Amino acid sequence: MIDNPFQNIELRVRQKRFDSWEEFLREAPEYSIALEVLDDIPGHRGHYVNFDHHVGVVREATMSAAMQAYIAVRQGHLMQRWLQKRRPVPVYVWNADQDVCLAAFVLEYHQLLERAEGMPMLRWIVQYNNKLDVCGGLYPVNLEDLVNNHFTWVFEPYRQQRIHGKVQGDEALVVTTIRLVCDRLLALLNGQAGIAPITAQPDILYQSPYNYVIADEKGDPLSRLVLASAGYTNLISLICRRPNGRYTYSIIRGSPYDEDIFEIPRLIEAFQAAEDYPNEKIWGGSNLAAGSDSVLGSSLHWTQIREIADRVVGEAHRRTSTPPLSYEAHFDRAPLVLLAVSPETEMQLRPLLAQCGARIHAVSSCQQARTALALNPDVDVIFSNLRFSDGCFADLARQTGSDGHAAAPTVVCIDAVDAGCADLLEMGAYTVLSPPFTLEQIRWVLGECTKPRAAAPAAS
């Protein structure tokens, strides 16, 4: 452990989070700050502060802990005032995730923010972290920009800690990780930052017909950015498997405007009821992000999670679908379809694909489609726009899988079929479709594409 790593704050690592404000007020001295270590609503009471955005909040309307600390220091001069009363200021933490590390830096180096000009680079990284944290890490980003802007390098110590795991009694590891991230933030502000490439390769364990996936992050927090860049929005994430046989999960809902199908409160209620200790609070969180307890962990294998989630989300889908969609399977297995089409075309195709029992993953760009294909080698068919802002259907048709063959047949959707279809077939299209689409037409396409690779049919 690093000796005396901070001057203005004293990090106090808890083995267990505070259960309530009452416990925090009772056990912590006056002028104390909690960073994501108090299972109660954020805010301040007298000379106590809880910077948090998990419990009792509307997630999309609540700032990250680091952004809350940033405004408290920059606008409220919190540290300047409190250091006159107590030095150093006790700061309670439980772990050392990105948000906690950044908030600790803001509190320790408060004088950088209290200057009239502030620190533009620090402001940028706090704002970027805020977006990621509000969205539970599932925020659509350009991965190359994230590397070039040094964001991944700054938080590399946390990534390494998370890959290797944190266990009870790791207080020194938490403090050391926060110190290392703070050192990298100082280097960033001094123009001495390095580069850390994104190497995360999450596994898609299950793709539901109800528009969510279960993925194995393999302990790498950057996995969610990879998944977001591939167009995934609703996620149940297996963070790690513990040595004692239990699991840690996160649940992320990409948008609160999706007809309330992927409802996190209903999911955590169902998961909690299925646990081996149903009376212990194992699952909790907010409307957009939740998860299993970081200390106790979940007893549920991901296949049990899948069965429960499909039941809960399926019921919500049937309640909100008008008219109800039939998911009767007409194939030996449910075809996996990548939709890379306009919103208008997607609205026409989705009900027909659903009636055929297809599993659907939708993306909005050529880059997202390529990333999704790399993560999903079992995609059966791609329905594609003619062109994207960053490419065209031919880029997808040319993408190959591990066997050297085309990753999946590409069906090009255009406004009207004309004499130019022959050119599209020569460029790699499996076939060409135009609206109005019919159930028979879509069933035929799926049937042909799920057969062993065959010659493409001529356009008619």
SULTABEL-V607934 format. One record per backbone hydrogen bond with DSSP energy under -0.5 kcal/mol. CO is the residue of the C=O (numbers start at 0). NH is the residue of the N-H. E is the energy in kcal/mol with one decimal. If there is no record, write none. Layout:
((CO;NH;E) (CO;NH;E))
//
This chain:
((1;4;-0.6) (7;88;-2.6) (8;10;-0.6) (9;90;-2.7) (10;12;-0.6) (11;13;-0.6) (11;92;-2.0) (17;38;-2.7) (19;23;-2.0) (20;24;-3.0) (21;25;-1.7) (22;26;-2.4) (23;27;-2.3) (30;89;-0.5) (31;48;-1.9) (32;91;-3.2) (33;35;-0.7) (33;50;-2.7) (34;93;-0.5) (36;17;-2.6) (36;38;-0.5) (37;39;-2.2) (42;49;-3.3) (44;47;-0.7) (46;30;-1.9) (46;31;-1.0) (47;44;-2.0) (48;33;-2.8) (48;50;-0.5) (49;42;-2.2) (49;51;-0.8) (50;35;-2.0) (56;58;-0.8) (56;286;-0.6) (57;60;-1.7) (58;61;-1.6) (63;67;-2.3) (64;68;-2.4) (65;69;-2.5) (66;70;-2.2) (67;71;-2.1) (68;72;-2.2) (69;73;-3.3) (70;74;-2.3) (70;75;-1.5) (71;77;-2.1) (72;76;-0.9) (76;80;-2.2) (77;81;-2.7) (78;82;-2.6) (80;83;-0.8) (81;84;-1.6) (81;85;-2.6) (88;9;-2.4) (89;32;-2.4) (90;11;-2.7) (91;34;-2.9) (92;13;-3.0) (96;100;-2.7) (97;101;-2.5) (98;102;-2.4) (99;103;-2.6) (100;104;-2.0) (101;105;-2.2) (102;106;-2.0) (103;107;-2.6) (104;108;-2.9) (106;109;-0.9) (108;111;-1.7) (108;112;-0.5) (109;112;-1.2) (109;113;-1.5) (110;114;-0.7) (118;122;-2.7) (119;123;-2.3) (120;124;-2.0) (121;125;-2.3) (122;126;-2.2) (123;127;-2.5) (124;128;-2.4) (125;129;-1.9) (126;130;-1.7) (127;131;-2.0) (128;132;-2.8) (129;133;-2.5) (130;134;-1.6) (131;136;-3.7) (132;135;-1.6) (134;137;-1.8) (136;138;-1.1) (140;142;-0.8) (141;145;-1.8) (142;146;-1.7) (143;147;-2.6) (144;148;-2.3) (145;150;-1.1) (145;151;-1.1) (146;149;-1.6) (149;153;-2.4) (150;154;-1.5) (152;155;-1.3) (154;158;-2.0) (155;159;-2.5) (156;160;-2.1) (157;161;-2.7) (158;162;-2.2) (159;163;-1.9) (160;164;-1.5) (166;169;-1.4) (169;173;-2.0) (170;174;-2.1) (171;175;-2.6) (172;176;-2.5) (173;177;-2.2) (174;178;-2.4) (175;179;-2.5) (176;180;-2.2) (177;181;-2.3) (178;182;-2.3) (179;183;-1.8) (180;184;-2.3) (181;185;-2.2) (182;186;-2.0) (183;187;-2.4) (184;188;-2.3) (185;189;-1.3) (186;191;-3.4) (187;190;-1.6) (196;198;-0.7) (202;204;-0.9) (202;215;-2.9) (205;207;-0.5) (205;213;-2.7) (207;210;-1.0) (211;207;-2.6) (212;214;-0.5) (212;235;-2.6) (213;204;-2.0) (213;205;-1.8) (214;216;-0.7) (214;237;-3.2) (215;202;-1.9) (216;219;-1.6) (218;220;-0.7) (219;222;-2.0) (220;223;-0.8) (221;225;-1.7) (222;226;-2.4) (223;227;-2.7) (224;228;-2.3) (225;229;-0.9) (226;231;-2.0) (227;230;-1.7) (232;234;-0.5) (233;212;-1.8) (234;236;-0.5) (234;251;-3.2) (235;214;-2.1) (235;237;-0.5) (236;238;-0.9) (236;249;-2.1) (237;216;-2.2) (237;217;-0.6) (238;218;-1.1) (239;241;-0.5) (239;247;-2.0) (241;244;-2.1) (245;241;-3.3) (246;297;-3.7) (247;238;-2.4) (247;239;-1.2) (248;291;-1.9) (249;236;-3.2) (250;289;-2.1) (251;234;-2.8) (251;253;-0.6) (254;257;-0.6) (257;260;-0.8) (260;262;-1.5) (261;263;-0.8) (262;266;-1.9) (263;267;-2.8) (264;268;-1.7) (265;269;-2.0) (266;270;-2.8) (267;271;-2.3) (268;272;-1.8) (269;273;-1.1) (270;274;-0.5) (271;274;-1.2) (274;277;-0.6) (276;279;-1.7) (279;281;-1.4) (281;292;-2.3) (283;290;-2.2) (286;263;-0.5) (287;252;-2.9) (288;285;-3.1) (289;250;-2.8) (290;283;-2.0) (292;296;-1.2) (297;246;-2.7) (300;303;-0.9) (300;304;-2.1) (301;305;-2.3) (302;306;-1.9) (303;307;-2.3) (304;308;-2.8) (305;309;-2.6) (306;310;-1.5) (307;311;-2.5) (308;312;-3.3) (309;313;-1.8) (310;314;-2.0) (311;315;-1.8) (312;316;-2.3) (313;317;-2.3) (314;318;-1.7) (315;319;-1.7) (316;320;-1.9) (334;336;-0.6) (334;358;-3.4) (335;379;-2.6) (335;380;-1.4) (336;338;-0.6) (336;360;-2.3) (337;339;-0.7) (337;382;-2.5) (338;362;-2.8) (339;384;-2.2) (341;345;-2.8) (342;346;-2.0) (343;347;-1.1) (344;348;-2.2) (345;349;-2.8) (346;350;-0.6) (347;351;-0.6) (348;352;-2.8) (349;353;-2.8) (350;354;-1.9) (351;355;-0.9) (352;357;-2.3) (353;356;-1.8) (355;329;-0.9) (358;336;-3.3) (360;338;-2.9) (364;368;-1.9) (365;369;-2.5) (366;370;-2.4) (367;371;-2.5) (368;372;-2.3) (369;373;-1.9) (370;374;-1.8) (371;375;-1.6) (374;203;-0.5) (375;378;-1.6) (379;408;-0.8) (380;337;-2.4) (380;382;-0.5) (381;383;-0.6) (381;410;-3.9) (382;339;-3.4) (383;412;-2.9) (385;392;-1.7) (387;390;-0.9) (390;387;-3.5) (391;394;-1.5) (391;395;-0.7) (392;395;-0.8) (392;396;-2.3) (393;397;-1.8) (395;398;-0.7) (398;406;-2.9) (400;403;-1.8) (404;400;-2.8) (408;381;-3.0) (408;410;-0.6) (409;411;-0.6) (409;429;-3.4) (409;430;-0.8) (410;383;-3.1) (411;413;-0.6) (411;432;-2.7) (413;434;-0.5) (417;420;-1.7) (418;421;-0.8) (419;422;-0.6) (419;423;-1.2) (420;424;-2.3) (421;425;-2.0) (422;426;-1.4) (423;428;-2.3) (424;427;-1.3) (430;411;-2.2) (432;413;-2.5) (437;441;-2.2) (438;442;-2.7) (439;443;-2.1) (440;444;-2.2) (441;445;-2.6) (442;446;-2.3) (443;447;-2.6) (444;448;-2.4) (445;449;-1.6) (447;450;-0.8))
//
